[in-house]
Amino acid sequence: MSITNIARHFFASRWRELESYQTDGERMQREVLAHLTERAKDTEYGRNHLFGAVKGYDDFVRNTPVNTYEELKGDIDRMRQGEEDVLWPGRVKWYAKSSGTTNDKSKFIPVSAEGLKRIHYKGGADAVALYLRNNPQSRMFDGRGLILGGSHAPNYNLPGSLVGDLSAILIENINPVVNLFRVPKKQTALLQDFEVKRDRIAREAMNKNVTNLSGVPSWMLSVLNRVMELSGKTHLEEVWPNLEVFFHGGVAFTPYREQYRKLITSPLMHYEETYNASEGFFGLQDDPNDKAMSLMIDYDVFYEFMPMDGDTAIPLWAVEKGKNYAMIISTSCGLWRYMIGDTVQFTSLNPYKFIISGRTKSFINAFGEELIVDNAEQGLAYACQKTGAVVQEYTAAPVFMDQHAKCRHQWVVEFAKQPASVQEFASILDRKLQELNSDYEAKRYKNITLQPLEIVVARADLFNDWLKRKGKLGGQHKVPRLSNERTIIDELLKLNGVER
């Protein structure tokens, strides 16, 4: 019997538990809230917000405010200094360094031992469980998993607390048994210099029987391209004939899908999206034919949602399909009613399934157009389909008024395969955005408010060079896709040799 078949029996009981997501969502979430407040009632935050008196959701929201990182930063800083029982019981040793997008200011997200086990590792295990359920012929455990992670950040360490990328924290604390099934070796996986790490990972993994990949699509693609350079092969399955699945997350997969299809031509290759962040593990794609993900509702995460057109958060059991919500979480890492910055839309309520529609701070609404990332991803995918182009990276921002008093959206796009006509690509994208977004369509009407969008073609590696200058090359760092102001796009244009 193969190792994978043995593992399949281990996951069978979890399959049955996941089936109850279809009917027991509200009950599960109420139980999660009760567990979290009971565990934290004797912490400083729990005492200050009367967790001991919480009998249900209404009690919780009555005494606990919605928070951003700024509201919790003072408490987190004290925890990093070694104080116990502040936001979560005991001392929290690990902190995930996160910039959210690419701001210079860092955030340090507490990662408790319970959060590691009951959120992050549970999510990783469920990703495998769902994949094995959907693919009974899988042999993924009969080979190795190439897991691409970040690095520790020792310059941020304090006595009694350690800082690193979330992926590095996961690798550092992983069950040693898992190391028997993964590459590269731990020392390589935690290297800080991404360019050095990229080469070493490729060399260590190239001659192994790699059956599965895990990581951020952009950085994984960079590693895989190095594997191809070293091997001299045309397609990745020539290097790893048993490769069968890529568990991806961190950024939207749409801009990279065509590049992966060209790199991996095997019809047996699968892709499974995960929604994991420094703050927690929230969603999994459980149906390969549905881009929506299932919300993981029996982890140590209690969810609330703020309508983008309102100011009052609601619990999971009150959400509606098709509305845009900012997501708010409370977790066993000590984040209480914490707004993480992502926006979601639900496509199903039984079970709860959703798409990531963007970020609360990653959108363009300079003229009332309310363009979100999901619009951009769909529009680009359509333009690529119609022109044969392949988009590698992009960002967009408003031009508020040029020398002719005209306003428009400006896109900087790095193509892996450039269209025959960039102007045609821009026109198709512009029309598709109008089809997808009625507010954008209204502002584009007869060019009265917004002129047709402009595309600036980025030179090769522009986005990587920008990230490198920011010290953010590799890991989970990424360029914001949409911005309501021009700081980032102007830096990119200057680096590209173009002044607006």
C-alpha positions as CSV (number, residue, x, y, z in Angstrom):
1,M,0.0,0.0,0.0
2,S,1.3,3.5,-0.9
3,I,2.0,6.1,1.8
4,T,-0.7,8.2,0.3
5,N,-3.3,5.5,0.7
6,I,-2.3,5.2,4.4
7,A,-2.7,9.0,4.8
8,R,-6.1,8.9,3.1
9,H,-7.5,6.8,6.0
10,F,-6.1,9.4,8.4
11,F,-8.1,12.2,6.7
12,A,-11.4,10.2,6.3
13,S,-12.9,11.4,9.6
14,R,-12.2,15.0,8.7
15,W,-14.1,14.6,5.5
16,R,-17.2,13.8,7.5
17,E,-16.7,16.8,9.7
18,L,-16.4,19.1,6.7
19,E,-19.7,17.9,5.4
20,S,-21.4,19.5,8.4
21,Y,-20.3,23.0,7.0
22,Q,-23.5,22.8,4.9
23,T,-25.9,22.9,7.8
24,D,-24.1,23.9,11.0
25,G,-22.4,27.2,10.2
26,E,-24.1,29.3,12.8
27,R,-23.7,26.7,15.6
28,M,-20.0,26.3,14.8
29,Q,-19.3,30.0,14.9
30,R,-21.2,30.5,18.1
31,E,-19.2,27.7,19.7
32,V,-15.9,29.3,18.4
33,L,-16.8,32.7,20.0
34,A,-17.7,31.0,23.3
35,H,-14.4,29.1,23.3
36,L,-12.3,32.2,22.5
37,T,-13.9,34.5,25.1
38,E,-13.8,31.8,27.7
39,R,-10.0,31.1,27.1
40,A,-9.2,34.9,27.2
41,K,-11.5,36.1,30.0
42,D,-8.6,36.3,32.5
43,T,-6.3,38.2,30.1
44,E,-5.9,42.0,30.5
45,Y,-8.0,42.5,27.3
46,G,-10.6,40.0,28.4
47,R,-11.1,41.7,31.8
48,N,-11.2,45.1,30.3
49,H,-13.9,44.0,27.8
50,L,-15.9,41.8,30.2
51,F,-15.3,38.5,28.4
52,G,-16.3,36.7,31.6
53,A,-19.9,38.0,31.2
54,V,-20.2,37.1,27.5
55,K,-23.3,34.9,27.0
56,G,-23.5,35.4,23.2
57,Y,-22.7,37.5,20.2
58,D,-24.6,40.6,21.4
59,D,-22.6,40.7,24.7
60,F,-19.4,40.4,22.8
61,V,-20.0,43.3,20.4
62,R,-21.5,45.5,23.1
63,N,-18.2,45.6,25.0
64,T,-15.6,45.0,22.3
65,P,-14.7,47.6,19.6
66,V,-13.7,46.9,16.1
67,N,-9.9,47.3,15.8
68,T,-7.2,47.9,13.3
69,Y,-3.6,47.2,14.0
70,E,-3.1,50.7,15.4
71,E,-5.6,50.1,18.2
72,L,-3.8,46.8,19.2
73,K,-0.3,47.9,18.5
74,G,0.5,49.0,22.1
75,D,-0.6,45.7,23.5
76,I,1.3,43.7,20.9
77,D,4.4,45.7,21.6
78,R,4.1,44.8,25.3
79,M,3.7,41.2,24.4
80,R,6.8,41.3,22.2
81,Q,8.7,42.6,25.3
82,G,7.6,39.4,27.1
83,E,4.5,40.4,29.0
84,E,2.0,37.6,29.6
85,D,-1.8,37.5,29.5
86,V,-2.2,40.6,27.5
87,L,-4.3,39.7,24.5
88,W,-4.1,35.9,24.9
89,P,-3.3,33.7,27.8
90,G,0.4,33.2,28.6
91,R,3.4,34.4,26.6
92,V,3.3,34.6,22.8
93,K,6.8,33.8,21.4
94,W,6.3,34.2,17.7
95,Y,5.3,37.3,15.6
96,A,4.6,37.3,11.9
97,K,6.1,40.3,10.2
98,S,3.6,41.7,7.8
99,S,3.3,44.9,5.8
100,G,-0.2,44.1,4.6
101,T,0.8,45.3,1.1
102,T,4.1,47.1,0.6
103,N,4.1,49.9,3.1
104,D,7.4,50.5,4.8
105,K,5.8,50.3,8.2
106,S,5.8,46.8,9.5
107,K,3.1,45.0,11.5
108,F,3.9,42.2,14.0
109,I,1.0,39.8,14.1
110,P,1.1,37.5,17.2
111,V,1.1,33.8,16.4
112,S,0.3,31.8,19.6
113,A,0.9,28.1,20.0
114,E,-2.9,27.5,19.9
115,G,-3.2,29.7,16.8
116,L,-0.5,27.7,15.1
117,K,-2.2,24.4,15.8
118,R,-5.9,25.3,15.6
119,I,-5.7,27.8,12.7
120,H,-2.6,27.7,10.5
121,Y,-1.7,24.0,10.6
122,K,-5.3,23.0,10.7
123,G,-5.7,24.9,7.4
124,G,-2.8,23.2,5.8
125,A,-4.1,19.8,6.9
126,D,-7.5,20.5,5.5
127,A,-6.1,21.7,2.1
128,V,-4.5,18.2,1.8
129,A,-7.7,16.5,3.1
130,L,-9.9,18.2,0.5
131,Y,-7.4,17.5,-2.3
132,L,-7.3,13.8,-1.4
133,R,-11.1,13.6,-1.2
134,N,-11.4,15.1,-4.7
135,N,-8.5,13.1,-6.2
136,P,-8.7,9.4,-5.1
137,Q,-5.9,8.5,-7.5
138,S,-3.4,10.9,-5.8
139,R,0.0,9.7,-4.9
140,M,1.3,13.0,-3.4
141,F,2.8,11.5,-0.3
142,D,4.8,9.0,-2.3
143,G,7.1,11.9,-3.2
144,R,8.2,15.3,-1.8
145,G,6.4,18.6,-1.5
146,L,8.3,21.7,-2.6
147,I,7.3,24.3,0.1
148,L,8.4,27.8,-0.6
149,G,8.7,29.9,2.5
150,G,10.0,33.2,3.7
151,S,12.7,34.0,6.3
152,H,13.2,35.0,9.9
153,A,13.8,38.7,10.6
154,P,16.4,38.5,13.5
155,N,16.9,42.3,13.5
156,Y,13.3,42.6,14.9
157,N,13.8,40.0,17.6
158,L,13.5,40.9,21.2
159,P,14.4,38.9,24.4
160,G,11.6,36.3,24.7
161,S,10.0,36.9,21.2
162,L,11.0,36.1,17.6
163,V,9.9,37.6,14.3
164,G,9.7,36.1,10.8
165,D,7.5,35.7,7.8
166,L,4.5,33.5,8.6
167,S,5.8,30.8,6.2
168,A,9.1,30.8,8.1
169,I,7.3,30.4,11.4
170,L,5.3,27.5,10.1
171,I,8.5,25.8,8.8
172,E,10.3,26.4,12.0
173,N,7.6,24.9,14.2
174,I,6.4,22.1,11.9
175,N,6.2,18.5,13.1
176,P,9.6,16.9,12.2
177,V,7.8,14.0,10.5
178,V,6.7,16.5,7.8
179,N,10.3,17.2,6.9
180,L,10.5,13.7,5.5
181,F,8.1,14.7,2.8
182,R,9.3,18.2,1.9
183,V,12.1,20.1,0.1
184,P,14.2,22.1,0.4
185,K,16.1,21.5,3.7
186,K,15.2,23.8,6.5
187,Q,18.4,25.9,6.4
188,T,17.7,26.7,2.7
189,A,14.0,27.4,3.2
190,L,14.8,30.1,5.8
191,L,17.5,32.0,3.9
192,Q,16.8,35.7,3.8
193,D,18.4,36.5,0.3
194,F,15.7,35.4,-2.1
195,E,18.0,35.3,-5.1
196,V,20.4,33.0,-3.4
197,K,17.6,31.0,-1.9
198,R,15.9,30.6,-5.3
199,D,19.0,29.0,-6.8
200,R,19.6,26.7,-3.9
201,I,16.0,25.6,-3.8
202,A,16.1,24.8,-7.5
203,R,19.3,22.7,-7.1
204,E,18.1,20.8,-4.1
205,A,14.7,20.0,-5.5
206,M,15.6,19.3,-9.1
207,N,16.6,15.7,-8.7
208,K,13.9,14.8,-6.1
209,N,10.5,13.2,-6.8
210,V,8.4,16.3,-6.3
211,T,4.7,15.6,-6.4
212,N,3.3,18.8,-4.9
213,L,4.0,22.5,-4.7
214,S,3.0,25.1,-2.0
215,G,3.6,28.8,-2.1
216,V,2.9,32.2,-3.5
217,P,2.4,32.0,-7.3
218,S,4.8,34.8,-8.3
219,W,7.7,33.5,-6.2
220,M,7.1,29.9,-7.0
221,L,7.1,30.7,-10.7
222,S,10.5,32.3,-10.2
223,V,11.9,29.2,-8.6
224,L,10.4,26.9,-11.2
225,N,11.9,29.0,-14.0
226,R,15.3,28.5,-12.3
227,V,14.6,24.8,-12.3
228,M,14.0,24.9,-16.0
229,E,17.1,26.9,-16.6
230,L,19.2,24.4,-14.7
231,S,17.6,21.3,-16.2
232,G,17.4,22.4,-19.8
233,K,14.0,20.9,-20.1
234,T,11.0,22.3,-21.9
235,H,8.2,21.5,-19.5
236,L,8.2,21.0,-15.7
237,E,6.8,17.4,-15.9
238,E,10.0,16.4,-17.7
239,V,11.8,17.2,-14.5
240,W,9.1,16.0,-12.1
241,P,6.9,13.4,-13.9
242,N,4.8,12.8,-10.8
243,L,3.9,16.4,-10.1
244,E,0.2,16.6,-9.5
245,V,-0.9,19.7,-7.5
246,F,0.0,23.3,-6.6
247,F,-1.5,24.7,-3.4
248,H,-1.3,28.4,-3.9
249,G,-2.2,31.6,-2.0
250,G,-1.1,35.0,-1.1
251,V,-2.0,36.7,-4.4
252,A,-4.6,36.1,-7.0
253,F,-3.7,33.2,-9.4
254,T,-5.4,34.7,-12.5
255,P,-2.4,36.7,-13.8
256,Y,-0.2,33.6,-13.5
257,R,-2.5,30.9,-14.7
258,E,-1.5,31.0,-18.4
259,Q,2.2,30.9,-17.5
260,Y,1.7,27.8,-15.3
261,R,-0.3,26.2,-18.1
262,K,2.6,26.7,-20.5
263,L,5.2,25.5,-18.0
264,I,3.2,22.5,-16.8
265,T,1.3,20.9,-19.7
266,S,0.2,17.7,-18.0
267,P,-3.6,17.3,-18.0
268,L,-3.2,15.6,-14.6
269,M,-2.0,18.8,-12.9
270,H,-4.3,20.3,-10.3
271,Y,-4.5,23.7,-8.6
272,E,-6.1,24.5,-5.2
273,E,-6.4,28.0,-3.9
274,T,-5.9,28.7,-0.2
275,Y,-6.7,31.9,1.7
276,N,-4.0,32.0,4.4
277,A,-2.5,35.2,5.8
278,S,-0.3,36.3,8.7
279,E,-3.6,36.8,10.7
280,G,-5.0,33.3,10.0
281,F,-6.1,30.6,7.6
282,F,-9.6,31.4,6.4
283,G,-10.6,29.6,3.2
284,L,-10.0,26.7,0.9
285,Q,-11.1,25.9,-2.6
286,D,-12.9,22.6,-2.2
287,D,-14.3,22.4,-5.7
288,P,-11.8,22.7,-8.6
289,N,-14.6,23.8,-10.9
290,D,-15.6,26.7,-8.6
291,K,-13.2,29.6,-8.0
292,A,-15.1,30.4,-4.7
293,M,-13.5,29.1,-1.5
294,S,-15.2,27.6,1.5
295,L,-15.0,29.6,4.7
296,M,-13.3,27.5,7.4
297,I,-15.7,28.0,10.2
298,D,-14.6,25.5,12.9
299,Y,-11.1,26.9,13.4
300,D,-10.2,29.3,16.2
301,V,-11.5,32.2,14.1
302,F,-14.7,34.0,14.8
303,Y,-15.8,36.0,11.7
304,E,-17.7,39.3,11.3
305,F,-18.4,41.3,8.2
306,M,-18.7,45.0,7.7
307,P,-20.8,46.0,4.6
308,M,-18.8,48.3,2.4
309,D,-21.8,50.7,2.3
310,G,-22.4,50.6,6.1
311,D,-20.7,51.0,9.4
312,T,-22.1,48.2,11.5
313,A,-20.5,44.7,11.6
314,I,-22.7,41.6,11.3
315,P,-22.0,37.9,12.2
316,L,-21.5,35.3,9.6
317,W,-25.1,34.0,9.8
318,A,-26.4,37.5,8.8
319,V,-24.5,37.9,5.5
320,E,-26.1,38.1,2.1
321,K,-24.8,36.8,-1.2
322,G,-23.3,39.2,-3.7
323,K,-22.6,42.0,-1.2
324,N,-19.1,43.4,-0.7
325,Y,-17.9,43.0,2.9
326,A,-14.8,43.9,4.9
327,M,-13.7,40.9,6.9
328,I,-13.3,41.2,10.7
329,I,-11.8,38.4,12.8
330,S,-11.3,37.4,16.4
331,T,-8.7,34.6,16.9
332,S,-6.7,32.5,19.4
333,C,-3.7,34.6,18.5
334,G,-5.2,37.6,20.4
335,L,-6.7,39.5,17.5
336,W,-10.1,40.9,18.7
337,R,-12.6,42.2,16.2
338,Y,-9.6,42.9,14.0
339,M,-10.2,44.3,10.5
340,I,-7.7,42.6,8.3
341,G,-8.1,44.8,5.2
342,D,-9.5,42.2,2.8
343,T,-13.0,42.4,1.2
344,V,-15.1,39.4,0.3
345,Q,-18.3,38.5,-1.5
346,F,-20.3,35.4,-0.7
347,T,-21.5,33.2,-3.5
348,S,-23.2,30.6,-1.3
349,L,-24.6,30.5,2.2
350,N,-25.1,26.7,2.6
351,P,-22.2,26.1,2.8
352,Y,-20.6,29.6,3.2
353,K,-18.5,30.1,0.1
354,F,-16.8,33.4,-1.0
355,I,-14.4,35.1,-3.3
356,I,-11.8,37.6,-2.3
357,S,-13.0,40.8,-4.0
358,G,-10.1,43.1,-3.0
359,R,-8.8,45.1,-0.1
360,T,-10.3,47.9,1.9
361,K,-7.3,50.0,0.9
362,S,-6.6,48.4,-2.5
363,F,-9.2,49.9,-4.9
364,I,-9.7,52.9,-7.1
365,N,-12.5,55.2,-6.2
366,A,-11.1,58.6,-7.2
367,F,-14.2,59.6,-9.2
368,G,-16.9,57.4,-7.7
369,E,-16.1,54.4,-9.9
370,E,-15.4,51.9,-7.0
371,L,-13.1,49.6,-9.0
372,I,-12.1,46.6,-6.9
373,V,-9.4,44.0,-7.5
374,D,-11.9,41.3,-8.6
375,N,-13.0,43.6,-11.4
376,A,-9.4,44.1,-12.5
377,E,-8.6,40.4,-12.4
378,Q,-11.6,39.4,-14.4
379,G,-10.9,42.2,-16.9
380,L,-7.3,41.3,-17.4
381,A,-8.1,37.6,-17.8
382,Y,-10.7,38.5,-20.5
383,A,-8.2,40.8,-22.4
384,C,-5.6,38.1,-22.3
385,Q,-8.0,35.5,-23.6
386,K,-9.0,37.8,-26.5
387,T,-5.4,38.9,-27.5
388,G,-3.3,35.9,-26.5
389,A,-1.3,38.1,-24.1
390,V,0.0,36.9,-20.7
391,V,0.2,39.3,-17.8
392,Q,2.9,38.8,-15.3
393,E,2.5,41.7,-12.9
394,Y,0.4,44.9,-12.8
395,T,-0.7,47.9,-10.8
396,A,-3.1,50.7,-11.5
397,A,-3.9,54.2,-10.1
398,P,-5.8,57.3,-11.1
399,V,-4.5,60.2,-13.2
400,F,-6.5,62.9,-11.5
401,M,-5.9,65.5,-14.2
402,D,-3.3,65.7,-17.0
403,Q,-2.1,68.8,-18.9
404,H,-5.3,68.6,-21.0
405,A,-7.5,68.5,-17.9
406,K,-8.3,64.8,-18.6
407,C,-8.8,62.1,-15.9
408,R,-8.2,58.4,-16.4
409,H,-6.9,55.2,-14.9
410,Q,-3.2,54.4,-15.6
411,W,-2.0,50.8,-15.6
412,V,1.6,49.6,-15.5
413,V,1.6,46.1,-16.9
414,E,4.5,43.7,-17.1
415,F,3.7,41.2,-19.8
416,A,5.2,37.7,-20.0
417,K,3.8,37.7,-23.5
418,Q,2.9,41.1,-25.0
419,P,-0.2,41.5,-27.2
420,A,0.3,42.4,-30.8
421,S,-1.4,45.7,-30.0
422,V,-1.2,47.2,-26.5
423,Q,-3.9,49.7,-27.5
424,E,-6.3,46.9,-28.5
425,F,-5.6,45.2,-25.2
426,A,-6.3,48.4,-23.3
427,S,-9.6,48.9,-25.2
428,I,-10.8,45.4,-24.5
429,L,-9.9,45.7,-20.8
430,D,-11.7,49.1,-20.6
431,R,-14.9,47.7,-22.2
432,K,-14.8,44.6,-19.9
433,L,-14.4,46.8,-16.8
434,Q,-17.5,48.7,-17.9
435,E,-19.4,45.5,-18.3
436,L,-18.3,44.2,-14.8
437,N,-18.7,47.5,-12.9
438,S,-21.7,49.7,-13.4
439,D,-20.1,52.6,-11.5
440,Y,-17.0,52.5,-13.7
441,E,-19.3,52.3,-16.8
442,A,-21.2,55.4,-15.6
443,K,-18.0,57.4,-15.1
444,R,-16.8,56.3,-18.6
445,Y,-20.0,57.4,-20.3
446,K,-19.1,59.5,-23.3
447,N,-15.7,60.1,-21.7
448,I,-17.3,62.8,-19.6
449,T,-15.7,61.9,-16.3
450,L,-13.1,59.3,-17.2
451,Q,-11.1,59.0,-20.4
452,P,-10.2,55.5,-21.7
453,L,-7.6,53.8,-19.5
454,E,-3.9,54.0,-20.4
455,I,-1.5,51.1,-20.3
456,V,2.2,51.6,-19.8
457,V,4.3,48.5,-20.7
458,A,6.7,47.7,-17.9
459,R,10.2,46.5,-18.8
460,A,11.2,43.0,-17.7
461,D,11.6,42.5,-13.9
462,L,10.4,46.1,-13.1
463,F,8.2,44.9,-10.3
464,N,10.8,42.6,-8.8
465,D,13.4,45.4,-9.0
466,W,11.0,47.7,-7.1
467,L,10.4,45.1,-4.4
468,K,14.1,44.5,-4.1
469,R,14.7,48.3,-3.5
470,K,12.1,48.1,-0.8
471,G,13.8,45.0,0.8
472,K,10.7,43.0,0.1
473,L,11.8,40.5,-2.6
474,G,10.4,37.0,-1.9
475,G,8.2,35.7,0.8
476,Q,4.6,36.9,0.8
477,H,5.4,40.5,-0.3
478,K,3.5,41.9,-3.2
479,V,2.7,45.1,-5.1
480,P,-0.8,46.5,-4.5
481,R,-2.9,45.9,-7.5
482,L,-5.0,49.0,-7.2
483,S,-4.3,52.2,-5.4
484,N,-6.3,55.3,-4.9
485,E,-3.2,57.5,-4.9
486,R,-0.1,57.6,-7.0
487,T,2.9,57.1,-4.7
488,I,3.6,53.5,-5.8
489,I,2.8,53.9,-9.5
490,D,5.0,57.0,-9.8
491,E,7.9,55.1,-8.2
492,L,7.4,52.3,-10.7
493,L,7.2,54.7,-13.7
494,K,10.4,56.4,-12.6
495,L,12.1,53.1,-12.3
496,N,10.7,52.2,-15.7
497,G,12.3,55.3,-17.2
498,V,8.9,57.0,-17.8
499,E,7.8,60.2,-16.1
500,R,4.1,61.0,-16.1
